[in-house]
Amino acid sequence: MKGSGRRKLDQQTFMAQARECRDKGYLLSAKKIGSGAFSKVYLAHATQERMQHNPKLASDLQGKRHTMVAIKVISTAEAPVELSCKFLPREISSLNATYKHLNVVQLYETYHNSQRAYLVLELAGGGDLLEHINSVSDHRCCPGLGEKEARRLFRQLVSAVAHCHSAGIVHRDLKCENILLDDRGLLKLTDFGFASQSGVKKALLSTFCGSMAYTAPEILMSKKYSGEQADLWSLGVILYAMVTGKLPFKECRPHRMLLLMRRGPTFPPGLSPECQDLIRALLQLRPHARLDLQQAARHRWTRPTGHAPFCTMLSTSPVENPGEPREDSEPPRSLLQLRRPQQLGTPKSTSGPAPEPPDASRSRGGGSARLGLQSITMANLGVGASRQPPPLCSRSTTQNVLGLYQVN
């Protein structure tokens, strides 16, 4: 289709989406804050009438000095059936199960028709963690966040992941791109497209999914794995990225990546021994040797001398997160955005070659290349050709649109 014809069709589609949102009580703006192969995310405003009829929305927006939300529009008519039948329900279920936590993105409501599905989500205007790392690094003229800022964010992330695990949700795609900040710096965990929800305690999984740079070694080795322990490995990678401004292991081939993992991470001069110890304890090759979330919360780096035990904050209640100790003077709760970076497919899929994940078309700025926080060429091992993902640091805010892989 020629450019002018495509623009006209896009405009007609947007007008139809705006009408459908207006009928539900939302004023869709033309400001697109994220996109994927089968989804677009727009800034929108909730009307007073809508808030009167949606207690979730009214409760969360109360106290905020705006009525803005993020509306994710998924083209179910164009997307493969797996998306609407498997991945979209999984995302919605995970967001509902983790509702009302300070550091997890909130889903207010969903609606759909024969053409499209709409997710009305909390808005986070502060960009993602990669953008934050690069911005702070530029300001400090030194790669990475300072340890105090990294500690503040890591504590919130541990609390978010603990809440998910207590609700029976393992994320399986923890990475800097899927961690957002609101306009006051409060962390928000998002992108639950690869999440797994199981009522069986300590159930093992077999799907090869996630981003290679953050993926646990047992997954790369195609072993059955504990989702909780795989999330712990990813936490170690994220913490390393926060304090060093780069990823601990950078390789595009799994066997080479495993060699690097066996050697362990290296640390720059000046990083505290306590922080190094915590990272090493999370990046253990043997899953059972990794610190669990309570141990990570009690670690001497996470809980500096003179502060209340952080482990008491790992509340299993989905209703409220008690907030952080005063050291970091956390702001009250706020908002969300949406995104999906490159994913890894399952190496033994029985459903044939896996298509490229829908949000792989996102582009990011090049700031992270200066700091070493750049994507790695990742192969869909056994399911397709390798591809080069975009650089990792942008304002793009696409939530997952659920990769198309065999997932358990």
C-alpha angles and dihedrals in degrees: 000000000000120000096253092049092049092050091051092050091047090051092050091048092050092050090052090050091048091053092049091049092047090054087057094048102264128116106216114210125209089240107113112201099179144001144190137178092281103015144057128193120213136186110244141172125231115225121230089244091056092050090053089057098041114062092185092055096042092048094051097043093047108109094019114110095227141045097225124140136169116244117200113203116199119194098222091173091062100033123088114268091248090068097056096035101043118007101039094050088047092053092048093046092051093049091049091048092052096041121143102025120134094230102038122082114254125234110208101183145323134220134171147179134194092288108034146020122214128207116192107206142176114270124233113190100185100082126236131307094261091057089048093050092050094045093050091044091054090049093048093040084226129097116257137013123296112262093250092056092042090051092051092054096039092055090054091047092051089050091051094048092046089053091051093048092048088055091052094255123130112191101207092186104067109156140134092264091059094053114084134188126216123223090276097048099261113149120241124190113214145161108071097173093118095037118129123212118198134167091203112095113233092002113171123234131206107191118119102219141134132060117311096229090059100032121115117245094242089061092050088052090054092240125146107263146188111252091212093054092045089054089053091057090051090052089057091052091049093049090050090051092050096053099036105030092233141073119265096226123030118182136122097209118072096219091052090045090054090053090054091047091053090054090052131221124309121218133215120239115274099035110129118253089234092057092046090051093052093049092049090048091055095042095060115144092219107069094214090054093062121102112257121229095267091051091048089051092050095045114124091241094051092045109040119203113280098031131105117264107278091206088077087067094063090095117179091207113111091204105068143007109211095220132239132295115273094258090090099028095220117209121235119273122294145158154321154229137189141240150145124205125190118309137200119240128220113275094214102041115160092200098073130249115351119232121234112279109267098243095049089105092072116117125211134195122262100242094106092059089070091056099042091250095124132132123263126228100260126195125213087229109224094352106072149331122308118259138191112245120214121270113276112243123075146115091248109129109193115149117213117293089196119257118248103241136123101271132179 
